[in-house]
């Protein structure tokens, strides 16, 4: 009987360890690779030494950086399948059947300026449609589709046959119409806005949507450390500024889809580095 109990305890202990084992980044990259191969069996994928994954198509080379996916997995280590499914779903936009572009689905998205450098590394033959916002941020344009964001290339932009200014105004109008209802959380002249989890940082492109509802002491100052976060206070609110600096630093260091660890101040027409 003692032997049986010991064996049962060993089995239970081993199964608990297996369940709680958190994959390191190398193991996660191999799991990501297997999931991609299963999703797109006709596409050749290569796992690189830096743990990115590359594929080649007629349209160009694509590279998957796994930092955001791995961070999400670390936050939910028991949800590997869920995280892989979430991050791999948009790949159908690259390898699936090509669909006609819907102009009404194009929206602007705020990214850090080094995003362009990352794209040049990953999509060596693909030039993105972009517009400078300030010296820290850039606007990229994407179709907002159920599978995810399909970013517009320079080739896509040329096929539309409109000017860069017209594309920008079109994207802003679409964003204004499509952005989810904004949720506001406030305390002592500090605010956090929620807009569905994908659009928060881009709310700086439509300040009229929220400025009237967020009275501040001084000029508007925002922190947008990640795609899904925007914090707001006033330039004369010292406590608020200290809080935003801390939020920007901590969220940028630990969050997904990072944008900036700087604060930005409204100058009457745009937000500039504060």
N, C-alpha and C positions, 0 to 999 in steps of 0.2 A: 504493500500500500504506500509506504514511504517513497519508494522508487517512482510510483505512478504520480504522486503529488509533486515530487521534484521535477519530473518530466513535464507535467502540466504547467508548473510555474515557469520553467525554462521556455516553453512554447509561448506562453502569455507574454513573458518579458521580451522575447525576440520579436513577437508581432507588434508590441507597443513601440519598440525601437524602430521597426520598419516603418510604422505609421508616422512617427515623429521625426524621421530622418529628413533633414532639410538639404536639398541638393545644393552643392556648390555651383559656381558659375559654369565650370566646365561640364558638369553633369547636366545642368539646365540647358546649356547650348546643344548638347547631343539630343536631349529630349525635344527641343525646339526643332532641330534638324529633322528628326524622325517624323514629327507632326507635319512639317512642311512637305516632306516627301510623300506622306500618306495623302495629304490634301491635293497635291499636284504631282502625280506619279510620272507624268510625261516631261517634267521639268528637271533639269540637272542642278542640284544644289551642292555647294562646297563649303565646308566649315573651315574658316581661316584661323591662323594662329592667334589672332586677337579676339577670337570667339565671335566674330561677325560671320554672317552667312551670305554667300554670293551666288547669284544665278545669272545666266546669260540668255537673252531673248533677241528676237529680230529688232525690237525697239531699242535695245541697249542693255547694259549691265545693271543689275539691281543688287543692292546690298542691304541686309537686315542687321541693324545694330540692336543688341538685345538688352541694353542697359535699362530701358523703361520697363520691359517685360520682366526682367529679373527682379527689379525693385518691387513690382507689383506682387510677384511670387513670394518674395521675402516677407511682405506684409500679410500674405495669406498662404503659408506653406502647405496647408492641407487642401489647397484648391488649384493644384497644378493643371489639371485638365481644363478648368474654367479659365485660367490665365492664358494658357496656350490657345484655346479657342478664341478668346477675346482679341488677342494680338495677331493671330494668323488670319482671322476672318477678312481683313482688308486686302489680303494678298490676292483674293479672287478678282480684284479690280485690275491687277497686273497681268494675271494669267488666264482669267476667264474670258468669256465672249465679250468683245468690244461693243459698247453701246453708244448710241448717239448722245453727244453732250447736250444737256439741258441747261440753257443759259439761266433759267430761273433758279437753279440749284447752286450757282456759284456764289461763294461767300468769301470775305477776307479773313485771314487768320494771322495773328501776331506771332512772330518767331524771333529768336535772338539772331543777331547778324551772323554768328558763326554757323548757323544752320546751313547757310549757302555753302560754306566750306565743306561741311559734312556731306552735303548732296554731291558736290563735285568728286568727293572720294568714292561715294557709293554708287552714283549714277553717272559714270564717267562720260557718257555720250548724250546725256540729257540735261538741257538747260531749262530752269524753272522760270515761270512768269512771276516776277517779284516787283515790289515798289518800296523804296526806302521810306521809313517812318521817322527815325532819328538816328543818331550815331550808334545806338545800341540795339535798335529793333528794326525789323523788316516785315513787310506785309507780303504774304504769299496767298495765292488764290486757289480754291479747291471746290470741287463739287461735293456738296454735303449729301451723301448717299446713305442708305440703310446699312451698307456694309462698312462704312467709314468714310474718311476724307480721301478723295482722289485729287491729288494736287495737279494743277495745270502746268504743263510744260510750255516753253516758248513756241513749240510747234502747235500746241493746242490753241494758244493765243492767236497765232498767225492765221489759223484756220477760221477763227471767229470773224475776222475782217472788221474789227473795230479798233479805235485808238486805245492807248493805255489809260487815258483819263476816263474814257467811256466804260472800260472794263471795271475800273475802280468804283465809279458811281453806280454801275449796275450791281456790283458785289455788295456795296454798302446798302443799297435799297433792298436787296434780297435779305441781307442780314437783319436789317431793321424789321422786316416782315416776319422772318422765321425764328428770331431769337426767342427762346422760351421765356415765360414770365419770370421776371427778376425777383428773387427773394432777398430781403435785406435783414441783416443782423447788426445791431448798433449798441454801443456802450461808450459813454463819455467822449463823444465826438469822434469815435472810431467806428468804421463800418466794414462789414464783409458782405459781398454780394454773391449770390448763387444764380447760375443760369444753365443748369442742366449738366454741368461737369465737363463740357468741351469748349465753352464759349466765353468763360469769365475774363481771361486776359484780353480778348478781343473787344471787350466792352469799352476799352479806352478809345476805340474808333467811333463810338456812338455815345459821347458823354451826355448829350441831351436826354438820353433815356433814364439817367439816374442822378444827375447832379442836383436837380431840384429837390429830390427826396433825401439828399445827404448833405444838409447844411454843415459847413466846417468853419473853423476859425482861421482866416487867411486864405491863401491859394490852395486849390486841391492838390494833394500829394497822394500818389498811389504806389502800392507794391504789387507786382505781378510775378511772383517767383515761379509759378507753374501755370500751365494752360488752364487749370481749373480753379485758380485762386486770384482774387483781387481784393486788396485791403485799401481803405481810404481814410485819410484824416486831413487836417488843415496845417498849413505851413507855420502857424503860430501856436500849435498844440504840441508842446515839447514832449509831454507824456505819450501822446499819440504817435509822434515821430519815432520816439524810442521803441515803442511797441512794433511799429511797422518795420523798423530796421531789424529787430529780432525775428519777426515773422519771415521777412524776406530771406534772411540768412539761413534760418533753420529749415524752412520749407524748400528752399532751393537745394539745400544739401541732401535732403531726404526724399523729396517728392519726384513724381514722374513728369515727363514732358516739360522740362525746365525752360524758363524764359529768361529771368534776370534776378540777380540778388541786389540790384540797385533800387533806389526810389526814383520816382519821376514826378515832376512838378508841372502843373498846367500853366502855360504861358499866354493863354487866351485863344489859342488855335490848335495847339498840340501839346502832348506831354514830352518834356525833355528831361534828361538826366539831372537829378537833384544833388 
